Amino acid sequence: MILSAREIRRRLGRDSRQGALVIDPFSEECLQPASYDLRVGGDFVLPPRVCTLVNTLERVEIPGDLAATLRCRSTFGRMGVVLTAGFVDPGFRGQLTLCLVNMGSEHLTIRKGERVVQAIFYQVTGGDTLYGGRYQDSTGVVGGKVA
């Protein structure tokens, strides 16, 4: 089940001990009918054909009964921007690092606060494991693991 705007809003109002969804800072203008638009946390330049790591402005906390997929907003998709990774496990806390690739031929500047990706929240049933990896409680851009 995908959460509607009403359900996202309801989940934001819960006490954190009861499995609250946290989006901080929250902006009503980012709430869509069945998703929430996440904004970039700084000014970034996306060179052509390069994967650029960009952090979200928002800090999120995903309760144990939810997960989220991230999709590039259509405005940026139409400019040739592709999001290469986009899943948030139950129990994740922190700012998200987005991997954006500019498939166009010109540099593209994204300004702090621009809505770049949509978070689509899903109900998770029967799960009992929470995220506890190296990206937990991340702040700013966090690079990937080196194998």
C-alpha angles and dihedrals in degrees: 000000000000115000117243124220089261092053092045089052091047092050091051090059096057125106108258092239087062095055103275122186109229124203110169121214094024120197122192090212089063093056111101129186092271106002146036123239113229119210131216117256097220146003111292135179116214109205117207115279096358128119106236122192113223128177127221122244089224126079110213135197115196114201121226095261096053138065130179138214120205123219129183110250113252092243090065093037088059088055090054099260116146127193107217101191129028125157127113117197127218110274097028116144128185144045115319124238111219123204105215126182121195104213091184127096098242133066111261123208120209116194127216110273097025113139105240109157138028121227111212112196122212132191112244115208127199095005122142103171124087129200113267104160133131094278093062113126091006122173124196123348113343118194124221128267118272110231 
